[in-house]
Amino acid sequence: MGLRRIGTSVAAVTGLVAAAGVGYAVGSGSGRDGDPPVGPPLVLANADLTTPASCEDLLDSFVDRALERVGAYGWGGGPIVAFDAGSAGSEASAPTASGALRSSAKTSRSVSNESGTNVQEVGVDESDVVKVAGSLLLRLRDGVLVAYDVSGDRPTELSSTPIDDAEGNDWPGDPGGELVLVDGRAVVIGTSSDGLESTITTVDLADPTSPSVVATTTVSGRASAVRLHGDVVRVVVQKGLPELDFTYPGSKLGEITSRMRNRALVRGTTLADWLPTVDGDPVVDCADVAVPDDEELPLGTTTVLAFDPAAPADRTSIAVATDSDTSYFSTDRFYLAGAPASWGWDDCWDCRSGIGGTPDGTTPIFAFALDGTDATYVASGEVEGTIADRWSMDAVGGSLRVAVGPSSETGDHNSVITLREEGSKLLEDGRVDDLGVGEQIKSVRWFDDLAIVVTFRQTDPLYAIDLSDPADPRLLGELKIPGFSEYLHPLGEHRLLGMGQDATTDGMTLGAQAALFDVTDLTDPRQLDVVRYDKGTVAAAGADPRQLTWLPEQRVVLTVVSRGWTGTTGWVSVLSLDDGRMANRMVEVEHGTDVADVRLVPLASGKVALVTGEDVSFFDLVG
């Protein structure tokens, strides 16, 4: 859930960009007719990104980089089983409190988005399996969009609409399709079972008893993020290395011959193999594809499609020629963090010896300004270290704040770094180093002028970092306790809830826990109360914050707790806050893989809708 509003206006940003003569507002069309047109070149602000002079040059840039990555066994060097840990490496932590200062920094009151989803940023809605608008509740279940009227004594089903590629698979962690709701229209995004295609379906719900599908577009690539800014839907589509019919060495084919044949296949690729396409045609113009100068970044394309559901065919697009799922949206910015491919379970599995991590130990960040459906490249920079995920980034008042983990270019510690836009560069403004030496970040929560960081190895240090002066971030205080919090949620200005794991003093995890913190004095944060759940349980909000709901008027937290990988049981933990203490009531609600779909949605009537695998009902807050 977002904690504050961004102060910089899009109009001011784009005006400055135009006056400086840098950046290019993307809106030149989808390029669906034949080859993608070159159009006016994307004017890039510095040498971190370049654009090709022609579509031929763009294809050559893909092929040249791909030839360095193909061998006798296809992509990669040889017959090695490699596990790619993803686009970011480790996680960040924080320092020790010496001479800590009191600060006006504070947490802010936070509630669920009006669509019912617990989001990262106020003003930026996120896709989910459930959405609500007034008395209308929508849920996506097994590829079917079901509409309910929640104005009566019990939810009443109004209609059900099958949606292509939205059914998902029957294993834990597979999200299936998700949706956003915009002015009476639902936009459903689903990905095929092989992950190679994504289908964007727009459904008109002017009459929710008789919805109509008004547009369906299937794009090659995997939708990795969906955000809603006002009435503009943005879909991030990733397309990695093409699937080619590689040959492999064997009794009749040697490695040299196999490598030559595989290289010939790469040379024969077209832009349709590298860019997301609709009906075989790229959806992004060659002129709107920016190529990073860092050749170590994963090869592929990350594209942002934007459209208004009132006119879903009128979409704009912009792309960066790298495959990354580490993206973060503020109210007026899109940040993409690149990270070279890893070949182990962790991007930095032995940072102390300089082994693992990124080849050069740095992570590039590309910034785009958002205005309507347009996006404008405005700046780029890099940080030493690794960026774990979108929760590691935050932007406010023109300052980008990043929590980074160790790499070959850092010590065995984590950092919080602030960056500012200066011309076309993202430049380091300030930093706090030596955070959580030998530990990993488990959770980060950003506020206007404050960062709360939790690390873990054997105990759970919780750090409060003052960001009121981006050029001089300072550690205010810390608290070391057993266990760790995987997700932090503000409960007003002076309370913070941490959902995570209880642990012994030597770091052995025991089961889920909920910890209540007092952050009235940030130089001396205190743990007020802990609710420990049964052995082997997991706090679902640690993996998916959408499974936690805070009801500020009732001072009640509703969060999902589960146990077991097979034969899973899911409960709703009802945490009632009173005078620094938490009373807990457990309500068993679901079993099996459906536990991941449980949502608790606040309604305008004051009721809470409980959405489980097969049912929608009203949740009893009293018990």
Buried (B, 14 or more C-beta within 10 A) or exposed (E): BBBBEBEBEBEEBBEBBEEEEBBBBBBBBBBBEEBBBBBEEBBBBBEBBBBBEEBEBBBEBBBEBBEEBBBBBBBBEEEEEEEEBBBBBBBBBBBBBEEBEEBEBBBBEBBBBEBBBBBBBBBBBBBBBBBBBEBBBBBBBBBBBBBBBBBEEEBEEBBEBEBBBBBBEEEBEEBBBBBBBBEBBBBBBBBBEEEEBBBBBBBBBEEBEEBEBBBBBBBBBBBBBBBBBEBBBBBBBBBBBBEBEBBEBEEEEEBEEBBEBBBEBBEEBBBBBBBBBBEEBBBBBBBBBBBBEBEBBBBBBBBBBBBBBBEBEEBBBBBBBBBBBBBBBBBBBBBBBBBBBBBBEBBBBBBEEBEBBBEBBBBBBBBBBBBBBBBBBBBBBBBBBBBBBBBBBBBBEBBBBBBBBBBBBBBBBBBBBBBBBEEBBBEBBBBBBBBBBBBBBBBBBBBBBBBBBBBBBBBBBBBBBBBEBBEEBBBBBBBEBBBBBBBBBBBBEEBBBBBBBBBEEEBEBBBBBBBBBBBEBBBBBBBBBBBBBEEEBBBBBBBBBBBBBBBBEBBBBBBBBBBBEEEBBBBBBBBBBEEEEBEBBBBEBBBBBBBBBBBBBBBEEEBBBBBBBEEBBBBEBEE
